[in-house]
Amino acid sequence: MGKYYLKLPKMGESIAEATLTNWLKNVGDKVDIDEPVVEIATDKVDSDVPSEYKGVLVKRNFEVDQIIKVGEVIAEIETKDINDGEIEDKKSDITIKDKDDIVDDAQKERIEVKEIEETINKTLKSLDVPKKDQKTNTKKKRFYSPLVKSIAKKENISIEQLDSIKGSGKEGRVTKADILNYLKGSDKISIDLKSNVTGSVTNDLGDQIIEMDRMSKIIFDHMSESKKISAHVQSFVEADITSLWDWREKNKSNFLKNENEKLTFTPLFIFSVIKALRDFPILNSSVENEKIVVKKSINIGMATSLDNGNLIVPVIKNADHLNLKGLAIAVNDLSNRARNNSLRPDEISDGTYTVTNVGNFGSIMGTPIINQPQVGILAIGVIRKLPSVIETPNGDFIGIRKKLILSHSYDHRIINGSVGSSFVKRVAEYLEKWDISQTI
């Protein structure tokens, strides 16, 4: 007979803790190998923690909503080379162990409750006040399924908001589809702005005060710390991507047909960034204890916006080992699963350099904040048609070109202006000299 200590695993160099969101097993339950025992949430992703051994859960060390540090023991599982029958006996032993105490406590509680109830009823009768069960409000309490309640809790939807949702189920019950449509639509915003619901209050001046959700608070702290840690400086370069634009237009239909995937600009940008990182490996590094650690692996973080307005940065591991086709598929896969909240903790950790496409929101350029402990981040602006002077052996002329602005934020503690500017210029050169003969 042995004991296995289920600990919170390491989930990336920047993740030190997680919040316990749900227990999947009770004390006395049988646990199989690789079976999830508890659900957790970090600053960027929700996940579960499975058991590495078969046995019986004998102790839970944390409650729901408590914070767990990496390496702390979440639960204890009694293990042994035992068959299912022996496990069932073990569950029975655990149940029977305190049976007499449980019965005595339950009897005492029933007696105490009954005495309190009789006292209250006598008092109410003397005051001519209706009893608790003599309701003056006959409005029937609306039923919500556990699934709907779970979604509502996760999305910080109050009971007032739930009551406002028109249900399409039996007897007007709110279904999963109803609450998801509500989250996608504008009803939630309208109610938040007009009502003093959970997380939103109005002061005497009529100003709305909104409580940050968990992810917003963590992003708040993460960005503030980054500005305190790194000496941010920016360099900007304009890139003419007309050739790249034409190449994508030529290949996107076949790519969709052959791979059933869209060919976006993001993997094309990342492809050029990877080549530039090989030329300037100091940008693929981190600062640890006043030492510069130049990373061997090139793991590209790609900032991805979520429907709720928050941001998540999934990471393409060993991105330099992928060809253009592999990058395009990886970008689409991570983007889709990020928006569906199905990323694993290891898929948002260990990034070495980050790319953010602010052009998706119509921004000409941006000055992004470095994603610690990295030392650089590149923002890509919107692609615009611009009149440009084109130099040829036969003279200069004006033409319409497709251009964008690259904004490079880097840590001036270790990256000087020459290197930071040369790096972003090199990215622009790779984009401008795109090989239009290559296939995907």
C-alpha positions, 0 to 999 in steps of 0.5 A: 500500500502506498500513497501518491501525491497529486501536485500542481505541475509546472505549466510554463516559466511564467506561470507560478500558480493556478485557481482550483475551479472544480473537483471531479472526484470526491474522497473515496472515489476510485481514480484510474491512470490518466483520469482527471481529478481536478480542474484548474484555471491559470491566467490564460487557459483552463485545464485539468490535472490527471492522476498518474496512478490508479487508486482511491482519493483519500484527501483533498487539500484545497477548496474551489476558488483557492489558489494553488502554487506550482508543486503544491500537493492538491490531493492524496491518492492511496495506491496499490496493486489492487483490483476493482473489488479491493478498491470498492472495499476501500471506499466502503472502509472510508465510508464506514469509518465515521458512520456512527459519528455521521449518524449522531451529528445528523440526529443532533442537527435534525433535533436542533433544526426542529427546535429552532423552527418551532420557536420561530413559528411560535414567535411569528404566530404571536406577531401575526406574521406569515410563516416562511412557507406562507409565501406572499410572492407566488412567482415560481423560481426559474429552473436552470440546468447545471450546465447553464449555471456553470456557463453563467458562473464562468462568464460572470452572468448574474441571476438577473441577467439569466432571468432576462434571457428568453429560453427556447427549451421546455416551459421556457427553460434556458438551454445551452444554445440560448446562453451562448447566443446571449453571450455572442449577442448585444443583450449582455452589453445592454444589460451591463450598461443599464443595470447594477448587476454583479461586477458593475455599479453606478456611483453618485455621478452616474459613472459606471464602475466595472469589476475586472474579471480574473483574466483582466486582472492578470493581464493588468499585472502582467503588462504593468510588471513588464513596463517596470522590468524592461526599458522599452524602446521602439523602431519603425520600418515601412515595408512594401509587400506588394509581391507577397500580396500578389503571391498570396492571392495566387495561392490562397484558393489552391491552399483552401482546396488542398488543405481545407485551411485559409491562408492568412497573412500571419504565417507569412509574417512569422516566416519572415520573422523566423528568418530574421531571428536566425540573423539576430539571435540576441532577439531570441533571448531572455534576461535571467538573474542579470544574465542573457540566455540566448534560446536555442529553440525559436518558439513564436508567440502569436497574440490572439484576440478573444471574443470577450476582448481579452488577449491570449498568446498561444505559442508555436513551438520550434517554429523554425522547424516548420515549412510555410505550409506547416506554419499556416496550419499551426497558426490556424489550429492555435487561433481556433482553439484559443477562441474555443478555450481548448488550449493546453497549458503548455501551448501558451508557455515558453515563447521566445519572441512574440508577434502581434497583428494590430492591422487586424483592427485597422491600426496603422501601427502600434507600440506593443509591450514586451511579453516577459521574460522575452526581449522583443515583440513585433507589431504588424500594421494594416496593409494599405494601398499607397502611392509610391515612387518606384525606381527603375533603370529607365527612371522613376515613376509613381505607382500604387503599392501595398505597404504596412508599418512594422513596429518593433518594441525591444528591451533597451537594457540589452538590445541597443538601437542599432540591433533593434532597428536592424532586426526590424529592417531585416524582417521588412527586407524578407517580406519585400523580397518574397520568393514568388516562385515558391509553392505551398 
